Amino acid sequence: MIKILHFADAHIDMATYGRHDPESGLPVRVMDFLNSLDTIVDAAVEEQVDLVLFAGDAYKDRNPAPTYQREWGKRVMRLSQAGIQTLLLVGNHDLSPAMHRAHALTEFSTLQVPHVRVLDKPCFFTPDDLEGLPVQIVALPWVSRSGMMAHLDIRGRDLSQIYEELEGRLMSLVHHWLDEADPDLPVILTAHASVQGAKYGGERMVMLGGDLVLPGSLVRDQRLDYVALGHIHKPQNLNEDAHPPVVYPGSIERVDFGEVEDDKYFVIAEVGKGATKVEWRQLTEIRPFVDRFVHLQSQEGVNDQLRTVLSPQEELADAIVRLVLEYPREWESMIDEAALREYAAEAFEFHLIKRPQQENRIRLPEDQAVGGLTPLELLEHYWKANQTDADAAQELLELAGSIIQGDDVD
């Protein structure tokens, strides 16, 4: 058995919210991601794992700032200096769409960092490629659309045909490698891709380009002993209680409000031939997100209603908070935005999104015009457009008729 640490989707420069730290000069949100990365690296070093598998997407895009490259490099160098075999799979956010352009992890190959390998094309590793580590690895990094079209020479085809062709080629390649594999040694498949049946989280907000979707039959092949996936941010095992485990550990921090309910993990796995033990390690120092929505339906105590929806102030402390508020436009003056911001003052960041609603427009039948309708008929259309209760509308209509006709109204 070998002991591996598997994580993915670090996105360490996802500085979407918040302020900068005065001491380091880094955005505080970047420090959140780096703290999670430190926890992962510490675990690898302290528990003396045999192999670290990073399944892609170190950054939010393919052009990270040098400062963020420095911070990522510090953590990878710690693994290298500890003598831990480390495989860095290139993900879609690490890869340039232009042919022959360097990707965001190139420097580790260029500088030949000891014990660190960058996987930027499909490959099959044996123990001879892994300094004698008794394991075999099939690697499928992200393949760009332009790259696959050039490699397969299939320009001009429909995109679905391109993906179908690529899927077939990859299936054949993986099965060929599995046929060649030593049957006495465990085999790990690592891929940065979507897999059929996987549940997406909020990462659709940060994905670039289309998805190649791997078939479930490929990742559940019984000749595999562990499948280390990246690209989907929602943690999940697609082959629960069966062999091999097919694991997305998820992103290492919440990227946006689409992940508000997701806990964050990395995985420690003991991989053996035909038997693998998976241990999910929760990252506990994750910044909380609080996401609330309210549709105001009463004018009574509007600001008290909003504070109640926002939760107690202690739950907002250091959290990234969003309040989405829908209300009739004429109630705008009742909303005390300054008081709400004061209530959420201890939050790391507070977003108030106001969506004032217009009254429903009255749509008349095509064969009718406003000038051709009586006042009572116009009122009837108005109450229908506002979905007024039928009995109440009838009473109002009778009352309006009495007023228009000049009758006495008690």
ZABAPA-63207 format. One record per residue (C-alpha): x, y, z; residue in one letter. Coordinates in Angstrom, 2 decimals. Example, Ala and Ser with C-alpha at 12.3 -4.5 7.8 and 13.67 -1.06 7.14 Angstrom:
<recs>
REC;12.30;-4.50;7.80;A
REC;13.67;-1.06;7.14;S
</recs>
This chain:
<recs>
REC;0.00;0.00;0.00;M
REC;1.05;3.55;-0.59;I
REC;-0.23;6.63;1.23;K
REC;-1.32;9.52;-0.95;I
REC;-2.71;13.00;-0.36;L
REC;-5.15;14.21;-3.00;H
REC;-6.43;17.76;-3.38;F
REC;-7.58;19.98;-6.25;A
REC;-8.92;23.36;-7.34;D
REC;-6.78;25.58;-5.16;A
REC;-7.55;28.82;-7.06;H
REC;-5.27;30.66;-4.66;I
REC;-5.62;34.06;-6.35;D
REC;-9.43;34.18;-6.19;M
REC;-9.39;37.60;-4.50;A
REC;-13.03;38.38;-5.26;T
REC;-13.94;39.92;-1.93;Y
REC;-12.41;42.05;0.78;G
REC;-9.37;44.07;1.65;R
REC;-5.57;43.70;1.71;H
REC;-3.50;42.59;4.68;D
REC;-1.23;45.51;5.68;P
REC;1.68;43.26;6.71;E
REC;1.94;40.91;3.75;S
REC;0.32;43.15;1.16;G
REC;-1.78;40.17;0.02;L
REC;-5.56;40.30;-0.33;P
REC;-7.04;38.78;2.81;V
REC;-9.10;36.39;0.69;R
REC;-5.90;35.12;-0.98;V
REC;-4.54;34.50;2.52;M
REC;-7.65;32.39;3.24;D
REC;-6.81;30.13;0.29;F
REC;-3.13;30.00;1.27;L
REC;-4.03;29.04;4.85;N
REC;-5.97;26.06;3.50;S
REC;-3.04;25.19;1.25;L
REC;-0.69;25.37;4.26;D
REC;-2.94;22.96;6.16;T
REC;-2.74;20.51;3.25;I
REC;1.04;20.79;2.87;V
REC;1.54;20.47;6.65;D
REC;-0.49;17.25;6.65;A
REC;1.55;15.81;3.78;A
REC;4.85;16.56;5.51;V
REC;3.84;15.62;9.07;E
REC;2.19;12.34;8.02;E
REC;4.97;11.47;5.59;Q
REC;2.73;10.59;2.69;V
REC;4.35;8.80;-0.23;D
REC;2.70;10.87;-2.93;L
REC;0.83;14.17;-3.31;V
REC;-1.61;14.35;-6.23;L
REC;-2.83;17.82;-7.13;F
REC;-5.64;17.39;-9.67;A
REC;-5.48;20.80;-11.31;G
REC;-6.36;24.52;-11.17;D
REC;-3.74;26.21;-9.04;A
REC;-4.97;29.66;-10.00;Y
REC;-8.14;31.41;-11.18;K
REC;-6.69;31.96;-14.67;D
REC;-3.66;31.15;-16.82;R
REC;-1.87;34.47;-16.12;N
REC;-1.29;34.57;-12.36;P
REC;0.53;37.55;-10.90;A
REC;4.17;36.85;-9.92;P
REC;3.26;37.38;-6.25;T
REC;0.76;34.52;-6.39;Y
REC;3.21;32.32;-8.28;Q
REC;5.70;32.96;-5.52;R
REC;3.23;31.91;-2.83;E
REC;2.22;28.74;-4.69;W
REC;5.90;27.97;-5.32;G
REC;6.76;28.25;-1.62;K
REC;4.27;25.50;-0.78;R
REC;5.35;23.20;-3.60;V
REC;9.00;23.66;-2.59;M
REC;8.15;22.53;0.94;R
REC;6.92;19.24;-0.51;L
REC;10.00;18.96;-2.68;S
REC;12.35;19.62;0.23;Q
REC;10.53;16.98;2.29;A
REC;11.31;14.46;-0.46;G
REC;7.62;13.84;-1.25;I
REC;6.76;12.81;-4.77;Q
REC;4.40;15.51;-6.05;T
REC;2.40;15.38;-9.28;L
REC;0.82;18.62;-10.50;L
REC;-1.94;18.07;-13.04;L
REC;-2.62;20.99;-15.37;V
REC;-6.25;22.17;-15.18;G
REC;-8.34;24.36;-17.46;N
REC;-7.52;27.49;-15.44;H
REC;-3.80;26.76;-15.69;D
REC;-3.77;26.27;-19.45;L
REC;-3.56;28.86;-22.22;S
REC;-6.04;28.31;-25.06;P
REC;-3.34;29.27;-27.59;A
REC;-1.19;26.51;-29.01;M
REC;2.41;26.25;-27.77;H
REC;1.93;28.84;-25.02;R
REC;3.38;28.06;-21.59;A
REC;0.88;27.11;-18.89;H
REC;0.81;28.46;-15.35;A
REC;2.78;25.53;-13.85;L
REC;5.55;25.43;-16.45;T
REC;8.31;26.69;-14.18;E
REC;8.38;23.48;-12.14;F
REC;9.26;21.53;-15.29;S
REC;11.62;24.19;-16.64;T
REC;13.60;24.33;-13.40;L
REC;13.40;20.54;-12.89;Q
REC;12.33;20.89;-9.26;V
REC;13.31;17.66;-7.42;P
REC;10.46;15.18;-6.77;H
REC;7.94;17.43;-8.60;V
REC;6.41;16.44;-11.93;R
REC;4.03;18.54;-14.01;V
REC;1.48;16.54;-15.99;L
REC;0.43;18.62;-19.01;D
REC;-0.41;15.83;-21.46;K
REC;-1.94;12.36;-21.15;P
REC;0.66;9.96;-19.81;C
REC;1.23;6.67;-18.03;F
REC;3.77;6.43;-15.21;F
REC;5.36;3.24;-13.88;T
REC;7.49;2.91;-10.74;P
REC;10.56;3.73;-12.86;D
REC;9.06;7.16;-13.54;D
REC;8.24;7.70;-9.86;L
REC;11.58;7.06;-8.19;E
REC;10.61;3.47;-7.47;G
REC;7.26;4.20;-5.82;L
REC;5.23;0.98;-6.17;P
REC;2.27;2.45;-8.05;V
REC;1.18;3.11;-11.63;Q
REC;-0.51;6.33;-12.66;I
REC;-2.68;7.24;-15.63;V
REC;-2.90;11.03;-15.98;A
REC;-5.42;13.01;-18.02;L
REC;-4.84;16.77;-17.71;P
REC;-7.25;19.27;-19.21;W
REC;-7.14;19.36;-22.99;V
REC;-8.04;22.68;-24.63;S
REC;-10.51;22.76;-27.49;R
REC;-7.93;24.23;-29.89;S
REC;-5.38;21.66;-28.80;G
REC;-7.70;18.73;-29.35;M
REC;-8.78;20.03;-32.77;M
REC;-5.21;20.44;-33.93;A
REC;-4.07;17.09;-32.54;H
REC;-7.01;15.17;-33.97;L
REC;-7.05;17.17;-37.22;D
REC;-10.83;17.53;-37.07;I
REC;-11.35;21.23;-37.88;R
REC;-14.73;22.20;-39.18;G
REC;-16.69;19.56;-37.30;R
REC;-19.50;20.22;-34.87;D
REC;-18.29;20.73;-31.28;L
REC;-20.23;17.70;-30.05;S
REC;-18.47;15.58;-32.68;Q
REC;-15.10;16.89;-31.52;I
REC;-15.81;15.89;-27.92;Y
REC;-17.15;12.52;-29.02;E
REC;-13.99;11.88;-31.05;E
REC;-11.75;12.95;-28.18;L
REC;-13.65;10.80;-25.71;E
REC;-13.19;7.78;-27.96;G
REC;-9.47;8.44;-28.34;R
REC;-8.98;8.88;-24.60;L
REC;-10.95;5.74;-23.81;M
REC;-8.79;3.72;-26.19;S
REC;-5.61;5.23;-24.76;L
REC;-6.56;4.58;-21.13;V
REC;-7.65;1.00;-21.86;H
REC;-4.37;0.42;-23.69;H
REC;-2.39;1.62;-20.66;W
REC;-4.49;-0.46;-18.28;L
REC;-3.85;-3.53;-20.45;D
REC;-0.12;-2.84;-20.19;E
REC;-0.15;-2.21;-16.43;A
REC;1.49;-4.61;-13.98;D
REC;-1.48;-6.54;-12.48;P
REC;0.31;-6.83;-9.14;D
REC;0.68;-3.09;-8.55;L
REC;-2.09;-0.57;-7.77;P
REC;-3.20;1.81;-10.52;V
REC;-4.35;5.40;-9.96;I
REC;-6.19;7.46;-12.56;L
REC;-5.96;11.22;-12.09;T
REC;-7.91;13.60;-14.31;A
REC;-9.00;17.20;-14.47;H
REC;-12.38;16.75;-16.12;A
REC;-16.10;16.35;-15.60;S
REC;-17.41;12.83;-15.12;V
REC;-20.86;11.68;-16.11;Q
REC;-23.18;11.76;-13.09;G
REC;-21.12;14.20;-11.01;A
REC;-22.95;16.95;-9.14;K
REC;-21.78;20.48;-9.83;Y
REC;-21.38;23.16;-7.18;G
REC;-20.87;26.87;-7.80;G
REC;-17.84;26.47;-10.04;E
REC;-19.88;27.11;-13.18;R
REC;-19.16;30.75;-12.36;M
REC;-15.42;30.27;-12.88;V
REC;-15.26;27.61;-15.60;M
REC;-13.67;28.49;-18.90;L
REC;-14.85;26.93;-22.14;G
REC;-16.72;23.70;-22.72;G
REC;-16.43;20.44;-20.87;D
REC;-15.22;17.07;-21.99;L
REC;-17.34;14.66;-19.95;V
REC;-15.70;11.33;-19.14;L
REC;-18.03;8.32;-19.06;P
REC;-18.69;6.70;-15.69;G
REC;-17.58;3.33;-17.03;S
REC;-14.07;4.66;-17.58;L
REC;-13.50;5.84;-14.01;V
REC;-15.16;2.77;-12.45;R
REC;-12.95;0.28;-14.28;D
REC;-12.11;-2.49;-11.80;Q
REC;-8.46;-2.40;-12.85;R
REC;-8.21;1.01;-11.16;L
REC;-7.60;1.33;-7.44;D
REC;-8.17;5.06;-6.90;Y
REC;-9.44;7.88;-9.12;V
REC;-8.17;11.35;-8.16;A
REC;-10.29;14.00;-9.85;L
REC;-10.33;17.76;-10.08;G
REC;-12.43;20.46;-11.80;H
REC;-15.75;20.08;-9.94;I
REC;-15.81;22.00;-6.66;H
REC;-18.43;19.94;-4.86;K
REC;-16.78;17.15;-2.81;P
REC;-18.11;13.70;-3.70;Q
REC;-17.28;10.05;-4.24;N
REC;-18.95;8.90;-7.45;L
REC;-18.49;5.24;-6.53;N
REC;-19.48;5.24;-2.87;E
REC;-19.09;1.91;-1.03;D
REC;-17.49;0.30;-4.09;A
REC;-14.06;-0.10;-5.65;H
REC;-12.36;2.00;-6.93;P
REC;-13.16;5.22;-5.04;P
REC;-13.86;7.97;-7.61;V
REC;-13.18;11.16;-5.69;V
REC;-13.61;14.87;-6.26;Y
REC;-12.21;16.44;-3.06;P
REC;-13.64;19.82;-4.11;G
REC;-12.06;23.26;-3.95;S
REC;-9.96;24.18;-0.90;I
REC;-11.97;27.35;-0.08;E
REC;-15.39;28.69;-0.96;R
REC;-15.02;30.44;-4.29;V
REC;-18.40;32.22;-4.32;D
REC;-21.95;32.07;-2.98;F
REC;-22.65;29.00;-5.08;G
REC;-20.58;27.06;-2.53;E
REC;-22.15;28.61;0.57;V
REC;-23.36;25.25;1.95;E
REC;-20.30;23.17;0.96;D
REC;-17.74;22.00;3.49;D
REC;-14.17;21.83;2.15;K
REC;-11.81;18.85;2.18;Y
REC;-8.67;17.18;1.03;F
REC;-8.25;13.40;1.00;V
REC;-5.72;11.01;2.52;I
REC;-5.95;7.58;0.88;A
REC;-4.12;4.33;1.46;E
REC;-4.09;2.72;-1.96;V
REC;-3.54;-1.00;-2.44;G
REC;-4.27;-3.44;-5.21;K
REC;-8.00;-4.15;-4.99;G
REC;-8.41;-2.33;-1.67;A
REC;-8.26;1.38;-0.90;T
REC;-9.07;3.23;2.27;K
REC;-10.24;6.85;1.88;V
REC;-10.19;9.41;4.67;E
REC;-11.84;12.79;4.12;W
REC;-10.04;15.59;5.98;R
REC;-12.18;18.63;6.53;Q
REC;-10.59;22.06;6.27;L
REC;-11.99;23.72;9.35;T
REC;-10.65;27.28;9.08;E
REC;-12.82;28.17;6.10;I
REC;-14.30;31.67;5.97;R
REC;-18.10;31.46;6.36;P
REC;-20.49;32.74;3.73;F
REC;-23.97;33.92;4.72;V
REC;-26.49;34.18;1.90;D
REC;-30.00;35.49;2.56;R
REC;-32.97;36.36;0.38;F
REC;-36.16;38.12;1.40;V
REC;-39.21;39.25;-0.52;H
REC;-40.90;41.96;1.52;L
REC;-44.65;41.52;1.69;Q
REC;-45.46;43.74;4.64;S
REC;-44.67;47.38;5.41;Q
REC;-44.69;46.72;9.14;E
REC;-41.23;46.93;10.72;G
REC;-39.34;46.54;7.46;V
REC;-35.87;46.96;8.97;N
REC;-36.66;44.60;11.85;D
REC;-37.70;42.01;9.27;Q
REC;-34.37;42.41;7.47;L
REC;-32.27;42.14;10.63;R
REC;-34.15;38.96;11.55;T
REC;-33.40;37.46;8.13;V
REC;-29.73;38.36;8.46;L
REC;-29.23;36.19;11.59;S
REC;-27.64;37.24;14.90;P
REC;-24.70;39.62;14.62;Q
REC;-22.24;37.10;16.09;E
REC;-22.96;34.76;13.16;E
REC;-22.04;37.53;10.73;L
REC;-18.65;38.25;12.27;A
REC;-15.82;37.74;9.72;D
REC;-18.27;36.26;7.22;A
REC;-18.89;37.26;3.62;I
REC;-22.56;38.25;3.69;V
REC;-25.08;38.80;0.92;R
REC;-28.64;40.01;1.39;L
REC;-30.83;39.98;-1.71;V
REC;-33.91;42.10;-1.18;L
REC;-37.03;42.23;-3.34;E
REC;-39.73;44.78;-2.53;Y
REC;-42.30;47.07;-4.17;P
REC;-40.52;50.13;-5.55;R
REC;-42.71;52.51;-3.55;E
REC;-41.29;51.03;-0.31;W
REC;-37.77;52.21;-1.12;E
REC;-37.79;54.95;1.52;S
REC;-38.64;52.45;4.27;M
REC;-35.35;50.58;3.88;I
REC;-32.65;52.01;6.15;D
REC;-29.51;50.86;4.34;E
REC;-27.19;52.66;6.78;A
REC;-28.75;50.81;9.73;A
REC;-28.37;47.47;7.93;L
REC;-24.71;48.13;7.22;R
REC;-24.16;49.10;10.84;E
REC;-25.85;45.86;11.94;Y
REC;-23.48;43.89;9.69;A
REC;-20.43;45.95;10.58;A
REC;-18.48;42.96;11.93;E
REC;-18.87;41.04;8.69;A
REC;-15.77;40.65;6.54;F
REC;-17.82;42.01;3.65;E
REC;-21.50;42.88;3.29;F
REC;-23.33;42.95;-0.04;H
REC;-26.83;44.43;-0.16;L
REC;-28.53;43.72;-3.48;I
REC;-31.78;45.64;-3.87;K
REC;-34.32;44.58;-6.47;R
REC;-37.25;46.99;-6.46;P
REC;-40.22;45.48;-8.27;Q
REC;-42.37;47.35;-10.75;Q
REC;-46.12;46.88;-10.65;E
REC;-47.35;44.27;-13.08;N
REC;-48.20;45.83;-16.39;R
REC;-51.80;45.50;-17.50;I
REC;-51.97;43.61;-20.78;R
REC;-55.19;44.03;-22.74;L
REC;-56.49;41.55;-25.30;P
REC;-55.31;42.33;-28.84;E
REC;-58.82;43.31;-29.97;D
REC;-59.21;45.89;-27.16;Q
REC;-57.77;49.38;-26.62;A
REC;-57.76;51.55;-23.49;V
REC;-59.96;54.14;-25.17;G
REC;-62.60;51.56;-25.87;G
REC;-62.99;50.36;-22.26;L
REC;-65.10;51.82;-19.48;T
REC;-63.45;52.79;-16.17;P
REC;-64.96;49.71;-14.50;L
REC;-63.58;47.45;-17.22;E
REC;-60.12;48.99;-16.78;L
REC;-60.32;48.45;-13.01;L
REC;-61.30;44.83;-13.57;E
REC;-58.21;44.30;-15.75;H
REC;-56.07;46.02;-13.10;Y
REC;-57.20;43.75;-10.27;W
REC;-56.71;40.65;-12.41;K
REC;-53.15;41.76;-13.29;A
REC;-52.39;42.15;-9.59;N
REC;-53.90;38.74;-8.80;Q
REC;-56.43;40.24;-6.41;T
REC;-58.67;37.66;-4.75;D
REC;-61.80;37.18;-6.90;A
REC;-64.26;37.92;-4.07;D
REC;-62.33;40.99;-2.98;A
REC;-62.10;42.20;-6.58;A
REC;-65.87;41.84;-6.99;Q
REC;-66.52;43.86;-3.82;E
REC;-64.09;46.55;-4.98;L
REC;-65.70;46.61;-8.39;L
REC;-69.15;47.09;-6.88;E
REC;-67.81;49.82;-4.61;L
REC;-66.13;51.57;-7.54;A
REC;-69.35;51.32;-9.55;G
REC;-71.29;52.97;-6.74;S
REC;-68.76;55.81;-6.52;I
REC;-68.70;56.36;-10.27;I
REC;-72.52;56.40;-10.42;Q
REC;-72.65;58.84;-7.50;G
REC;-74.45;56.49;-5.09;D
REC;-74.13;57.07;-1.34;D
REC;-71.56;54.78;0.25;V
REC;-71.81;53.96;3.95;D
</recs>
